[in-house]
Amino acid sequence: MTLQAAFADWKENGMGPVPVRRAALPEAAASCAALSYSFDDTHDDVHGIGEVVRVVELLGRRGLDPALLQRLVGDDDCPLRSGCAYCDGLDTTVRLELHADCEPGQLQDALLDWDETQATARFRRLKAAVEEATGAPPSPILLELHVVDYKETWSSDGDEIGSFLERYKQDVARDPRALFRLTSVHPDSSVESEALAAIARSQLPLACYMDSGCSRWKWALAPFSDDEEDDEDKDEDEDDEDKDDDASSTSLPLVAACNITQLRVVMPSSVSVFERMLDVLRSQPTALRNLKVKYSLEPRKGGGTAEQERLAQLERLLRMLVDSILSRRSALRLHRLEVQGGFSDDDVAAMAQRLASEPTTEPVQVAASPARYQELSLVGWRLRRGESLSRWLELVGGADNLKVQSGTCLQVAETAALAECRRLDVEFDPDDWSGLPSSVSDDDSAAPSTTRLEELVLRPSGKDNAVLQHAISRLVQDAGRPLRSLAIKPRSKVICLGGDVAKSIVENCPAIETLKLHAVDRSFAEQLAASLRDSDACRLQHLTVHSARPMDMVAPLLAALAEPTHPLSRSLRSLRLKCCYKQCGDLGPLHAAVTEMLSANTRLRDVVIHAFERSVTFDASATATSSHSIVVAPLRHRLALVSALQQQQQQRPRLPQSVVETVLEMAGRRRRRLRLEIPHDP
């Protein structure tokens, strides 16, 4: 039986498809298959998950047509066929997000104890066909285990949970090429403390969430022990705070002792409990790398004493955040930090003052050292000017990726600390922003050189086109010179970027390589093509545009790309056209226009038409025999790769043979220049 026939037979009569959870593929980069599967404690689900997961592994092996895995998670008759961007960008790594609402013993039966004696005859035929089609070894599935416990099966006994996790660790130690790699365990908020303690004892990566009313606060602060009997003895004394304090002095709290790598915290009503947890994180080295903190202190009615209490609580909270999280003396070594709350400029200034008063052994030199955080997100902060944020960022150590999601009026030019920020993602209100006085003089030639921003994402609100375009032009003028990537994503659907924005981008962003624009009109495309024609140099390589009328908008761009002497046709390598509204209808004329352009432009390597409906028509086979429809890596690039691999193999350690084969295979892959991408319907 052929592979296609064996797969069709299993798909029709097997245990059912695996739904896919697919993100948009990044430009010019392969993406792994991201799958999601949910099952409960019914017999068919528990028996079937073992077989389904192994089918996923079989179809993800190197050397097989990736369209097979796509057909497993999608329709049998794929409307995209060979024009699919998903199949074209698939590699051999599969991430499986498993949502389990069953007993731990059933999960062990499905994942660890399952063997082919439980498999259907159709599965055995499919496995034989896969092994005949490719001799590639199994590729371990990267498994994220999301545990839900709506039926309270994980709360009754921690022994079974610990047994399952210990068995997994033994299997991996015995066979490094085991089917799974458990990358993290995500217990749902319904999972109680006994199950959490068993997960913690396994020392597997744990992602934990604690809301304001969650019982996990006491669990997280309880003394940790590898011995379950000791834990039971200590649980008897949990209600006695004095005994808890004595035990904590001799044993680390669980939040510090177990392998919690991700923590999401909503501040509880008891600030004292929150303060105790922060003290633990500040004083003890932990594996925690991703932290999200959310607080809410609503203004109290009546004023007087109630408002004074709120302000006192806010002052206490600011002190805790500074001393435990933001201070350089804290033991926390975070990669990503998100702080959500309604902090004002005065609050930020107060935190900066406390940070500045800390005794330091050596002066802080942010510009000469790498940023402290890979990603820093400030959500809901009510800031109007950048001076206080500038000082605050400098004192906390800077961030490579800064997100300000609050509708603030942040001005890039006056935020000196952004000299160390590589990426800025900011929401702002153009109406308020345009009313603020400029912080830059007319002679500001030196201002752009003070910032090293490489990527800027603007998310303006408001519905006034003129005000919005003025605000964007100001921001681009202040920060555009070093930019390599610019994205403008208005939050209102009535906004449409016009020619003034295009002219400002070309004039102020000479190094721009990637441009992503939502809701542009024909005047933008015309002005962009005209301004680039008159510019000294064009470095634009990747262009993404959204439009409700794609054919009308894209005509000036296609005309410029079809002209061999136009700077845009010489530089652009990737074009994504997103038809973001349902009125786009038949894409046949757009497909024909793009195909005609590609026959004249041999430099453009990748064109993706992104539609939001499956009802659109698109004949991908029309270009199947065209000499301009396929592109491969340039010969000089492939020869350089072979030379680099040959040199690497002469050194120690050598790359595994399978890695070398995969690199060479990907380098020589034939790729369609024109493709259609449709979002998956979950």
N, C-alpha and C positions, 0 to 999 in steps of 0.2 A: 504494500500500500504506500502510495506517495505521501510526502509530508503534508501537502495541501489537503489531500483526501482524509488523512488521519486527523488533522486539526479540525476540519469541517465536521467530521463524525463526532469528535469529542465535544465540540462547541454546541452541536445540536442536541446531544443527548447526555452531556456531562452535568457537572454540578452548578453550572451557571457562570455568567461572565463576572469579571472583577471590574467594578466601576473605576474610572480613572479620575484622578485629581490633577489637572494639568495646568501649569502656569504658562504664560507667554514665553516663547523661546527668545532668548537674547540674540541680537544681531551677530552674525558671523561667529557663533559658538554653538557647540553641541550641547544637548541637554539630556539628562538622564530621564528615564521613565519614572514618573511619580504616581504611584497607585494608592488607592485607599480601599479597604475592605472592612465591612462591619458584619459581625455575626453574634448570635446569642446562644443560649444553651439548648436549643432544639437539636434533636438527633441529627437531622440532615445538615444543619449548619456546622456542627462540631465535626461530623464525619467528612463533610465536603471541603472545609477550609484546608485540611492537610493536602488534599489533591489539587485544589485550586492554586495554592501557593507554589506547589512543585511544578505545575504547568507554567506559572509565571517565570520561574527560574529557567525552565527548559527553553521557552520562547525568547528569553533575554540573552541567550548564549551568543558569543561572537561568531560571526559567519552566517547567521540566519537572516532572512529578509525581515527587517524590523516591522514591516507591515503586518506580519502575523500577530505580533503583540498588540498592535493597534486594533486589529480586528477582534482580538479577544476582549478588549475593553470597549469597543464601539460596535457599530452596525456591521453585519456580514457584508453588505454591499456598500462599501465606503464610497461616498459621493466624490471624494477628492482624488482617489486612485493615486497615480504616481505623482500628482502635483501637490501632495500633502507635505507641509512644512514639518509636521510632527514626525513622520517616518523618516524624513530626510535628515533630521537633526538628532536621531536617537543613537545613543551609544549603548554599551553593554552593562551599564550600572543601573540596577533597579532599586528604587526606594519604595518600600511598602509600609504604609501607615495603617496599622491593624487596630481596629476598635473592637474590643472584646467585652461582652456582657455575659459572662459565663463563669463557672467555677474554675479555680486555678487548675484542678486536676483535669478538667476537660480541655483546657488550653494546652496542658502538657501532652495529652493524648493526641491533639491535633497537630502540634508543631514538632514535638520531640520523639514521641513513641510511634508515630505513623510510619508504616512501611508498605511496600507494594502488595503485600497480601491483602490489604484493605482496599486496594485500588480497583477501579473498574477495568474491564478488558480494553476499553477504548483508551484509557490512559496508558496502558502498557504498549498499545500499538503506536500511540503518539510518541512515547519516549523512544521506542525503537526507530521510528522514522527520523526523529531529531538526531539521534546518535549516528545514524547512517548519513545524514546530510552534513553534519559537521563533527569533527573530532575535538572541538574545543571543550576544555574542562568546565565544570560548573562554576558560575560566578556567584559568590555569596550575595544574598539579598540584604540590603541595609534596612533593618526593621526598627520602626518606631512603634512601641507598644502603648496604645492609649487604653487605659483600663477604666471602664464605666461600671458602676455597681448599683444600678437602680434596683436590682433584686436582692441586694445585700448578701451576695455570695462571697465577697472578698472580705467581709467584716467579721465573719464568724470565727475564723481560725487562721492564725498566721503561719502555722506549721506547713500547710499545704502550699502556701505561696512561697515560703522559703525553700521548700523542696523543689518546686518548679524552677526557681531562679538558680539554685545551686546545681541542679541537673544541667541547666543550660551552660553554666560556666565549665562544668566538667567536660561536656561534649566539645566545646570550643578548644579547651586545653588538650584534649585527646586528638582532635582533628582540626588543624588550623584552616582547612578548606570546608568547614561545616557550612550548611545551607544558609544559616542566618548570621548576621552581625547585629546584635541588639545595641543600637546606638543610644537609645534613651527610653526611659519608662515615664509615662505621663499619667499619673493617677488622677481620675476625675474627683471633683469636690465631694462626691458621694462616698468615696473610699475612706474608711475610718482609720483610726490610729494604729490598730493592731496590724493591719495590712501594710500600712506605711512603714512601721517598724521593721517588718520582714523585708520589705524592699530596701530599706536603708541598710540592713545588715549585709545584704548582698554586695554592697559597694558598687553597684551598677549606676551609670549616670541617671540622675533623677531630676525631673522637671516638676516643680511643686507650685501650687497656687493656694494662697490663703486669703480669703475675703474677711470682711469686718466681723462677721458672726461665726467664723469657722472654728471648730474645736481643735484644729491643728496647731493653734498657738501654744497651747499647753504641751502638746506632743513635741513640737519643735524645740521647746525649752527644757524638756525633761532630760535627765542624764542618760547618756547613751552607753549601752553595754552590748558586747557580742553574745552574751549569754541570755537566752530568753527568760530563764528563771529569775535572773537578777532584775530584768525588766518588769516581771510580774510583781516582785516584791516592792519595787519602786513605785509601781502604779498605785499600790494601796495607800501610799503616802502623798499622792498628787495634790489632794485638797489642802494639805498642810503646807503653807508657804515657807515656814521656817525650815521644815524638813527638805523641801525642794532646794532651798538656798544652801543647806549643808551638803546635800548630794552634789550640787553643781560645783562646789568647791573641790571635790575630789574626782569628778568625772566630767568630760566635755559634754555640753548639750548636744542633742542629736543633730541640730541644724549645722553644727560645726564639725561633727565627727563623720557624718555620712557624706556621700558623693553627690550633693545637690549642685548641679551645674547651672540650672535656671530657676529663678524664684520670682514670682509675681505676687505682690503684697498690696492689699487694700487696707489702709490704716484702720485698726479696730477702734471701737468706742472707748476702750481703755487705753489711754496714751501710755500708761506705765508698762503694759505688756509690749507695746511696740518699742518702747525705749529699751527694754530688756533684750529684745532680739537684736536691735541695732548695736547694743553694747557687745553682744557675743560676736557679731560679724566684724566689729571693729577690732576686737582684741585677739581673735583666733584666726590663723590662716585657714582658708577653706578652698574648696574646688569651685566655688561660685564665680561664674564669669558673666552671666546675664542677669540683670536685676531690673525689675520694674516696680516702682513705688507710686501708689496713688493715694492722695489724701483729699478730704473734703471737709472744710470748715465753713458751713453756711452762716451768713450774717443772721444774728438773732434779733427777733422783734422786741421792741420795748426799750432798746438802748440801755443806758445806765450800767448796772452790775452785769447783766448778761453780755453786753458787748465787751466790757472789760475782761470778762472771763474768756471770751473768744480770742481777744487779742493776746492775752497771756498764754493761752494754749498755742496760738500761732507762733509766738516767740519761742516757746519751748520746742515746738516742732522744728523750726529753723535751726535751733541750736543742735538738735539731734541729727539733722541731715548733714550739717557741716562737720560735726565731730566724728560721726560714725561712717559716713559715706564719702563726702567730698574732701575731707582732710587728707593731706599727703601722709599723715602719720597713721592713718587707718590701715589695718591688715588686708582690707579688700583690694583685690587686683582684678578689677572688672574690665571686660572688653566692651560690653554694651550696657548703657545705663539709660533708663527712661524715668523721668520724674514728671508726674501729672498732678497739676494743682493750679489754683488761681493766684500764683505769685505776681506781685506788682513790682514796679521799679524800686519802690522803697524796700520791699522784702529782699530783692536781689542785692541791693546796696548793703543791707544789714548783714547778709551772708558774706558778702565780700569783705566787709569790715572785720568780721570774726575770723575769716581765713587769713587776712593780712596780719592779724594780731598774734597768730600762732608763732611760737619760737621755732626757728629753722636753723639747722647746722650749716647750711650753705645756701647762697642766694639761688632763687628759682630763675632759670633762664629758659623760658618756654620756646623761644625761637631757635635755640641751639640744640634742643632735645626733641625726640619724637613725642607726638601727642600722647597723652595719658589714656584716652579712650579711643577705641576704633569707631564707636558710634555713640552719640549723645543726643537724646531726644527730649525736648522740652515741650510738653503738651499742656495747653490751657494757660500758659503764662501770659499775663496781661501787661505786655511791655509796649511802651510808646517810643522810646529812644534807645539808641544802642550803647550809650556810654557805660551804663551800669552793667549791661551784659558783657561788654568788652572786658571790663576789669574782672568780673566774675569768672569768665572763661580763662583768662590768664592765670588766675590764682588756683583754679581747679586742675590745671595742667593741659588744657586744650583738647581738641577732638579732631580726628581726621574727617569724620562725617557728622555734621551738625544739622539736626532737624528742629525747626521752630514751628510748631503746629498750634497756633493760637489766634490767628488774625491780628498779630501785632504789626506795628509800623516800623519794622526793623530796616535801618539804612545800612547798606553794605559798606559804604565808604567810610563811615565813622566808627566801624567796629574793628579796632586795631588788632584784636586777638584773632581775627580771621586770617591773619598772615600765616597761621599754622593750620588752618582749616582747609582741607582739600575739596570737600563737598559740602554745599549748603543747600538745604531743602527748606524753604520758608513760605509760610502763608501770610498774606498781608492784605490790608484793606486799602486799595488805591485812593479812595476818597479821603481818608484820614492822612495817608502818607503824603499826598500831593500838597496838603496844607501846611506841612512842616517846613521850616526854613532849611535851605541847603547847608550842609556842614562842610562843603568843599568850595573853595574860592574859584574864581574864574580861571586863574592860572594854576590848574591842578594837574599838570603834566607828570608830577612825581607821585600823585596819589595812586594810580594803577599799579605802580611797581611795589607798593607796600603790601599788597595782597598776593597770595599764591593760590587763590581759588582755581581749581581746574574744572569743577562741575557745579553748575548752578541750576536748581529746580525752583521755579517760581509758580506759586499757586494763588493767584489774585482772586479776590471776591469782587463784588460790585457788578453793576449792569450798565455803566456808562462807558461806551467804547472810547471816547475821547480822553476821559480821565485815566482809564486803564492804560491806553497806549502811551500817554505822557509818563505815567509812573514806571512802566516797563522800560521806556527809553532812558529815564534817569538811572535806573538800576543797572542797565546794560552799559551806560556811559561810565558809571563809577567802577564797575567790576569786570568789564568785558575784555580788557586787553589780554590777561593771562588765560582766559577761559578756553578749554578744549571741548566742553560739552555744555549745552544749554537746552533746558526743557521749560516750556511755558504751558501751563495747564490751568486755564481759567476754570473756576468752580461753577460759573454760570453758563448755561447752554446758549444764552442769547448773545454772548460775547463772540466776536469774530475778529481775529487779528488781521490788520490791513497793511498797506504799503509802508506806512511810517515805521512800523516795527521792523519790517524787513530791511529798510534802509539803515536804521539804527544798528541792527545786528551786524550788517556787513561793514559799516564804518568803524564800529567800536570793538569788534571781536575778530582781529586778524588771524588768530590761532585756532579758531573754531573748527572742530573736526566732526562733531556729532550735534545734530539739531533735531529736537522733537517738539512739534507744535500741534496743539489742539485747536480745532475750529479756525481754520484760515480760509480766506476768500481768494478770489481770482486776482485782486489787486496786490495781495501779498506775493503770490507766485510771479506776477509780472514784474514787480519791483525787485524781488530777489534775483531774478534772472538778469534784469537790467543793471543792478548794482554790482553783481559779481562780474559782469562783462567789463565794467569800468574799473574794477579793483586791481591793485598791483599783483596780488596773489590769492589763490583760492585753495584752501586746505580742507574744505568740506568733503568728508568721506561717507558719512551716514546721515540720511535725511528721513525723518518720519513726519508725515502730515496727516491730520484728521480733517475730514470735510463731509458735509451733508450732501454736497453736489460734486462728487469726485471728478467727473468727466470735465465739467466746466473749470474747476480749479486747476487740474493737473495739466491742461493743454499748454500753457506757457512753459512749464517745467519740461514736458516731453519735447517741445520744440527746441529748447536750449540743449537738452541731452542728446538730441539727434544731430546737432551741429558740431562737427569735429573740432572746430577752433574755439568753441566756447569754453571758458575756464571750468564751468561746472561739469561739462562732459568729460573733461580730462581728469578731474579729481574725484568725482563721486563713485563709490564702489557699492553702496547698498541703499536701496530705496524701498520704503514701506508706505503704502497708501492705505489708510484706514477709513473705510466707509462706515462711519460711526452711527448712522441713523438708518432706520428701516426703510426710508424712502429711496434707498440706493437702487433697488430694483435689479434689472438685468445688467450684468457686468460685461456682457458681450462686447459693446463698443469700446469700453475701457481696455478690455483684454486685447482687442485688435489694435488699438492705438499704442499700447505698450509694446506689443510684439513688433510693430513697424519701427518703433524707436530702437529696439534691441538689434534689429537688422543693420542699423547704421552706427550704433554705439557698441564697440567690442570691449570697452573698459569696464562697464557696469556689470558687476558679477552677480548681484542678488536683487531681485525685485519681488516683493511679497505684497499681494493684495489681500487685505484683512477685511472680511465681511462679517456682519453680526447675525446673518440669517442663513439657514440652510436652503432656503428657497431660491437663492440666487443661481443663475446659470453661468457656467464657466466651462468651456471646452478645453481641458488640459491637453487632450491628445492632438490639438491642432498644431502644436509646435513640436510634436514628438520627433518628427523627421527633419526638422530644420537644423542647419549647421550652427545657428546662433542660439539654440535652445539649451545647450549643455556647456558647462564650464568646468575646468579642472584647475588645480593650482598651477601657476606658471612653472615652466621647466626649470628655470634657474632656482626657484624655491625648492623644488623637489630634489634637485641635485645637491643643494646646500644641506638639506635635511639628511640625505644619505651620508654625506661627508661627516656631518656632526654625529650621527649615530655610529659610524665606523670608528671615529675617534673615541667616543664614549666607551665602546666595547673593548677597546684596548686598555682601559683603565680599570681600577677596582674601586668600588664594587661594580660589576656589570649589571646592566638592566636585564630583567627577566626576558626570556625569548618571547613570551606572549605579549609583553609590553611593546617590544620592537615591532612585532608583526602588526599589532593594532595601530601603532603610529604610522607605519608605512601604508597600511590599508586605508586609513583616514586621509592621508596625504594624496593618495591617488584616486580618491572617490570622485566619480562624475556627479555633478550637481546641476539640477535644473535652475536656470536663471530666473524663470518666471514661475511663481508658485501661488497657490491660494491657501489662506489660513482661515479656518472657521473655529471659534471657541467651542470647546466641548460642552455639551449639555449634560450636567451631572444627573 
